Amino acid sequence: MRSNRLLTILIITTFILFYQTVYPEAAHTVNDVTQNTTQESQPLEKETEDINAIPLYPIAKLNFEGNKHFNNKRLRDLFNWQSDKIYSRNEINEGFERIISAYRKNGFIFAQVIPRTSTISIGNPAISINVKIREGKRLRFGTFSITGYKLFSKSELLRQLSVRKGQYFTRTSLEAGIVRIQMLYSEHGYPNVEIETSIINLSPDMGELGIGLQIREGIKVRLSEIKVSGNEKTKSDVILRELPVKVDEYYDQRKIDQSYHRLRNLGFFYHINSNLLEASTSDDSIIFHAKVTEARTGRLVGILGYAPPIEGSESVPQLTGVVEFRETNLLGTGRDIHFHWKSGLLRSLSIGYKEPWILGKPILLGVTYSQLRQRNQINDAESEENAANISGNMKFDRYYEGAMTLGYKQIMFEGYSPLPVTTPQDPLSSTMTTQLDNPPTIERGTKYSVTLRFTRDSRDYYINPTNGRRDSFAVELSQSKFNLRKMWLDIQQYFQTWENQIIAFEIHAAAAWGVNFPPTELFYLGGATTLRGYDEDWFSGPRRVHTNLEYRFLTGRNSQIFTFIDLGSVTFIDRPSVFDKLRVGYGFGARLESKGGVIQLDYGLAAGDSALRGKIHVKLGASF
């Protein structure tokens, strides 16, 4: 698709040349102005006739007058003024050019800057610059003329342009409108559309600029061939079935973008060439060619957590461990197998398998078997569960996925009656009950459940996203002696601030309703994945809320260093609607990954802890 993003620059250039012919007093450029700086000057000590003759001095003062649209701070920022910086002549001229460019971008085509300079000889030599701003009349859009269109109506094209008569002229809004028109044509098989802009009416006194758009639609283009290359392990049909584009379909830019998004988020490839199109033998066809570089999709990961002993107690350092094996592209077929083992207060074992594309449809069928053992850190009561489930996932549209899981559990736990008034949320609480008068009772039961989940995921790259958002909502309905209902809500948002700098914000909420909660059905908080700076799964309750905020510095495609702050709380077991106090953790970490493996380190501190009492989580992985 041919780009016309610089056409509006030609409009502005043509307009300025015309205006200078009609209004010769406005013909000053920055260099012209800087060579005539003595007019209207009020000398401080010694005036300088020409900025180009000024030695390399710091600019001690930079003042503006006559400006209304931009305040002084904004103008100094555009100039990039620093009082202790030594400026060259080119840097001074470039600073004024940026100011003029900002005015013209916002519709002040007649804007001028008239600098007046003075040298200051007190102490170290420096200069002072007073700048007179003549903003001129701000342009508004006038009438629009569109010619050459056949496929769409004029009203539809104006709607895509999204600017109207009387609206203030900005280069950005005009360029964005032209891009939207190009995208409209590209989504309907015309990627070679050309749009030529021109000035059809110029009224400086009224401050209006009429714009003409000449559209050359070109010919309709179809996809003559779809192919992949570079795949050594992954079978070609596994890749092709993920693509929404089909042979002999007409070109649709939305499907091209969706294809790249899906290939990137499969996790099978280390790199995908972003240029997915190649010229064909005829003008009315084009070739879709996905050039990929295979990634190692097998992972063996070990995670070690260390927590120092509780200060003032006889406790010992606590270690937690996780071992995880996963292959997401078994034998190049897209099948997924995984094994997960975790130790600590909450011990778990999970084995699963996923089969993609059932009956040739984008349906994923998975089966999982898991065991869970939990020990209460207060009274050493134990609980356990054995579970199995079968799930089906289906993708639809570009970002959406629905899932249904059927589950079965056998649950056993030691219970006490009545429940204590206090809870084990804070093991250091002086009011905590450590011994219960009544002996434990063994509770057993089975649970049948169905879980429905809906997910929207627009992240550009799920391993290390730079923008986009993931929302997930799930509900579980179950039939058992415990009469439980559950709900989950997860929101993850990513913003790019500066180049390679990302803000990652997550909020997670979960709630359960019922009576006689088994401990294994509670929600746990604390540790590497929820609340860093605290022991793994140290807090538990029937409802949980936690949020994570990270500022990331990207150091590679899959690598980053970051700082974080985590907040979270759970409700009391005997008072499910009352939250315990808010816990805060903060710290820093790094994730460094290559084709050969991953190293991840988190160092978290609980609010109020000294710097040496942080919790360390180390993740070491090998790829194969």
ChimeraX attribute file (.defattr): number of C-alpha atoms within 10 A of each C-alpha:
attribute: neighborCount
match mode: 1-to-1
recipient: residues
	/A:1	13
	/A:2	10
	/A:3	13
	/A:4	16
	/A:5	14
	/A:6	10
	/A:7	16
	/A:8	19
	/A:9	13
	/A:10	13
	/A:11	15
	/A:12	18
	/A:13	12
	/A:14	14
	/A:15	18
	/A:16	17
	/A:17	13
	/A:18	13
	/A:19	19
	/A:20	15
	/A:21	12
	/A:22	12
	/A:23	13
	/A:24	11
	/A:25	9
	/A:26	16
	/A:27	17
	/A:28	16
	/A:29	14
	/A:30	19
	/A:31	16
	/A:32	11
	/A:33	18
	/A:34	22
	/A:35	16
	/A:36	16
	/A:37	22
	/A:38	18
	/A:39	10
	/A:40	10
	/A:41	15
	/A:42	13
	/A:43	14
	/A:44	12
	/A:45	13
	/A:46	13
	/A:47	18
	/A:48	20
	/A:49	17
	/A:50	16
	/A:51	23
	/A:52	15
	/A:53	10
	/A:54	17
	/A:55	14
	/A:56	14
	/A:57	19
	/A:58	19
	/A:59	23
	/A:60	18
	/A:61	16
	/A:62	19
	/A:63	15
	/A:64	18
	/A:65	14
	/A:66	12
	/A:67	15
	/A:68	10
	/A:69	13
	/A:70	13
	/A:71	12
	/A:72	15
	/A:73	12
	/A:74	12
	/A:75	22
	/A:76	18
	/A:77	13
	/A:78	18
	/A:79	19
	/A:80	16
	/A:81	20
	/A:82	15
	/A:83	13
	/A:84	11
	/A:85	13
	/A:86	15
	/A:87	18
	/A:88	16
	/A:89	14
	/A:90	11
	/A:91	13
	/A:92	18
	/A:93	18
	/A:94	17
	/A:95	19
	/A:96	25
	/A:97	19
	/A:98	16
	/A:99	22
	/A:100	23
	/A:101	16
	/A:102	17
	/A:103	21
	/A:104	21
	/A:105	17
	/A:106	17
	/A:107	25
	/A:108	24
	/A:109	26
	/A:110	22
	/A:111	20
	/A:112	25
	/A:113	23
	/A:114	26
	/A:115	26
	/A:116	26
	/A:117	28
	/A:118	25
	/A:119	20
	/A:120	19
	/A:121	11
	/A:122	8
	/A:123	6
	/A:124	8
	/A:125	14
	/A:126	21
	/A:127	23
	/A:128	22
	/A:129	19
	/A:130	18
	/A:131	21
	/A:132	17
	/A:133	18
	/A:134	17
	/A:135	21
	/A:136	16
	/A:137	16
	/A:138	21
	/A:139	25
	/A:140	21
	/A:141	20
	/A:142	22
	/A:143	15
	/A:144	17
	/A:145	16
	/A:146	16
	/A:147	12
	/A:148	11
	/A:149	14
	/A:150	10
	/A:151	10
	/A:152	10
	/A:153	10
	/A:154	14
	/A:155	9
	/A:156	12
	/A:157	18
	/A:158	17
	/A:159	14
	/A:160	18
	/A:161	18
	/A:162	15
	/A:163	18
	/A:164	15
	/A:165	14
	/A:166	14
	/A:167	12
	/A:168	19
	/A:169	25
	/A:170	21
	/A:171	16
	/A:172	13
	/A:173	16
	/A:174	19
	/A:175	17
	/A:176	16
	/A:177	18
	/A:178	26
	/A:179	18
	/A:180	17
	/A:181	21
	/A:182	25
	/A:183	19
	/A:184	21
	/A:185	23
	/A:186	22
	/A:187	17
	/A:188	16
	/A:189	22
	/A:190	25
	/A:191	22
	/A:192	19
	/A:193	22
	/A:194	20
	/A:195	23
	/A:196	14
	/A:197	19
	/A:198	18
	/A:199	17
	/A:200	14
	/A:201	14
	/A:202	17
	/A:203	13
	/A:204	17
	/A:205	8
	/A:206	12
	/A:207	20
	/A:208	22
	/A:209	24
	/A:210	17
	/A:211	19
	/A:212	18
	/A:213	19
	/A:214	15
	/A:215	18
	/A:216	15
	/A:217	19
	/A:218	15
	/A:219	14
	/A:220	18
	/A:221	22
	/A:222	20
	/A:223	21
	/A:224	19
	/A:225	16
	/A:226	18
	/A:227	15
	/A:228	16
	/A:229	11
	/A:230	14
	/A:231	18
	/A:232	11
	/A:233	15
	/A:234	19
	/A:235	14
	/A:236	16
	/A:237	11
	/A:238	15
	/A:239	20
	/A:240	17
	/A:241	14
	/A:242	15
	/A:243	17
	/A:244	15
	/A:245	21
	/A:246	17
	/A:247	14
	/A:248	14
	/A:249	14
	/A:250	21
	/A:251	27
	/A:252	21
	/A:253	20
	/A:254	16
	/A:255	16
	/A:256	17
	/A:257	14
	/A:258	18
	/A:259	19
	/A:260	18
	/A:261	19
	/A:262	18
	/A:263	20
	/A:264	21
	/A:265	14
	/A:266	15
	/A:267	19
	/A:268	23
	/A:269	18
	/A:270	16
	/A:271	15
	/A:272	17
	/A:273	13
	/A:274	12
	/A:275	11
	/A:276	18
	/A:277	16
	/A:278	13
	/A:279	11
	/A:280	14
	/A:281	10
	/A:282	9
	/A:283	13
	/A:284	18
	/A:285	21
	/A:286	21
	/A:287	18
	/A:288	22
	/A:289	16
	/A:290	24
	/A:291	17
	/A:292	20
	/A:293	15
	/A:294	18
	/A:295	20
	/A:296	20
	/A:297	20
	/A:298	20
	/A:299	19
	/A:300	18
	/A:301	19
	/A:302	18
	/A:303	19
	/A:304	18
	/A:305	22
	/A:306	18
	/A:307	21
	/A:308	16
	/A:309	13
	/A:310	14
	/A:311	10
	/A:312	6
	/A:313	8
	/A:314	8
	/A:315	10
	/A:316	11
	/A:317	10
	/A:318	16
	/A:319	16
	/A:320	19
	/A:321	18
	/A:322	18
	/A:323	18
	/A:324	18
	/A:325	18
	/A:326	20
	/A:327	20
	/A:328	21
	/A:329	21
	/A:330	15
	/A:331	12
	/A:332	17
	/A:333	17
	/A:334	22
	/A:335	17
	/A:336	19
	/A:337	20
	/A:338	18
	/A:339	18
	/A:340	16
	/A:341	18
	/A:342	20
	/A:343	17
	/A:344	19
	/A:345	19
	/A:346	19
	/A:347	17
	/A:348	19
	/A:349	18
	/A:350	17
	/A:351	18
	/A:352	18
	/A:353	18
	/A:354	20
	/A:355	16
	/A:356	20
	/A:357	18
	/A:358	12
	/A:359	7
	/A:360	8
	/A:361	11
	/A:362	15
	/A:363	19
	/A:364	17
	/A:365	19
	/A:366	19
	/A:367	18
	/A:368	18
	/A:369	18
	/A:370	18
	/A:371	17
	/A:372	18
	/A:373	21
	/A:374	21
	/A:375	18
	/A:376	15
	/A:377	14
	/A:378	15
	/A:379	12
	/A:380	11
	/A:381	15
	/A:382	18
	/A:383	22
	/A:384	21
	/A:385	22
	/A:386	17
	/A:387	18
	/A:388	17
	/A:389	18
	/A:390	18
	/A:391	18
	/A:392	19
	/A:393	20
	/A:394	18
	/A:395	16
	/A:396	11
	/A:397	9
	/A:398	17
	/A:399	15
	/A:400	16
	/A:401	17
	/A:402	18
	/A:403	18
	/A:404	19
	/A:405	18
	/A:406	18
	/A:407	20
	/A:408	18
	/A:409	19
	/A:410	15
	/A:411	20
	/A:412	20
	/A:413	22
	/A:414	18
	/A:415	20
	/A:416	15
	/A:417	11
	/A:418	9
	/A:419	12
	/A:420	15
	/A:421	12
	/A:422	16
	/A:423	23
	/A:424	21
	/A:425	22
	/A:426	15
	/A:427	16
	/A:428	10
	/A:429	11
	/A:430	7
	/A:431	11
	/A:432	16
	/A:433	15
	/A:434	12
	/A:435	9
	/A:436	13
	/A:437	8
	/A:438	10
	/A:439	9
	/A:440	13
	/A:441	11
	/A:442	11
	/A:443	14
	/A:444	16
	/A:445	14
	/A:446	16
	/A:447	17
	/A:448	15
	/A:449	17
	/A:450	17
	/A:451	17
	/A:452	17
	/A:453	18
	/A:454	16
	/A:455	18
	/A:456	18
	/A:457	17
	/A:458	18
	/A:459	20
	/A:460	18
	/A:461	19
	/A:462	18
	/A:463	13
	/A:464	16
	/A:465	20
	/A:466	23
	/A:467	17
	/A:468	16
	/A:469	20
	/A:470	18
	/A:471	17
	/A:472	18
	/A:473	17
	/A:474	18
	/A:475	18
	/A:476	19
	/A:477	15
	/A:478	18
	/A:479	14
	/A:480	12
	/A:481	13
	/A:482	18
	/A:483	14
	/A:484	20
	/A:485	15
	/A:486	18
	/A:487	18
	/A:488	17
	/A:489	16
	/A:490	18
	/A:491	18
	/A:492	19
	/A:493	19
	/A:494	19
	/A:495	16
	/A:496	16
	/A:497	12
	/A:498	9
	/A:499	9
	/A:500	13
	/A:501	18
	/A:502	22
	/A:503	19
	/A:504	21
	/A:505	17
	/A:506	18
	/A:507	18
	/A:508	17
	/A:509	19
	/A:510	20
	/A:511	21
	/A:512	21
	/A:513	16
	/A:514	13
	/A:515	10
	/A:516	15
	/A:517	19
	/A:518	21
	/A:519	26
	/A:520	20
	/A:521	16
	/A:522	19
	/A:523	20
	/A:524	22
	/A:525	26
	/A:526	23
	/A:527	23
	/A:528	23
	/A:529	10
	/A:530	21
	/A:531	30
	/A:532	30
	/A:533	29
	/A:534	24
	/A:535	24
	/A:536	27
	/A:537	19
	/A:538	20
	/A:539	27
	/A:540	23
	/A:541	27
	/A:542	26
	/A:543	25
	/A:544	24
	/A:545	21
	/A:546	22
	/A:547	20
	/A:548	21
	/A:549	19
	/A:550	21
	/A:551	20
	/A:552	24
	/A:553	18
	/A:554	21
	/A:555	15
	/A:556	14
	/A:557	15
	/A:558	18
	/A:559	19
	/A:560	21
	/A:561	20
	/A:562	20
	/A:563	17
	/A:564	21
	/A:565	20
	/A:566	24
	/A:567	21
	/A:568	24
	/A:569	25
	/A:570	29
	/A:571	23
	/A:572	21
	/A:573	24
	/A:574	16
	/A:575	14
	/A:576	17
	/A:577	14
	/A:578	12
	/A:579	18
	/A:580	18
	/A:581	12
	/A:582	11
	/A:583	18
	/A:584	20
	/A:585	25
	/A:586	22
	/A:587	20
	/A:588	18
	/A:589	19
	/A:590	20
	/A:591	18
	/A:592	18
	/A:593	20
	/A:594	16
	/A:595	14
	/A:596	12
	/A:597	17
	/A:598	19
	/A:599	18
	/A:600	18
	/A:601	20
	/A:602	24
	/A:603	23
	/A:604	29
	/A:605	24
	/A:606	23
	/A:607	13
	/A:608	9
	/A:609	13
	/A:610	9
	/A:611	11
	/A:612	8
	/A:613	18
	/A:614	22
	/A:615	24
	/A:616	23
	/A:617	23
	/A:618	18
	/A:619	18
	/A:620	17
	/A:621	18
	/A:622	18
	/A:623	19
	/A:624	12
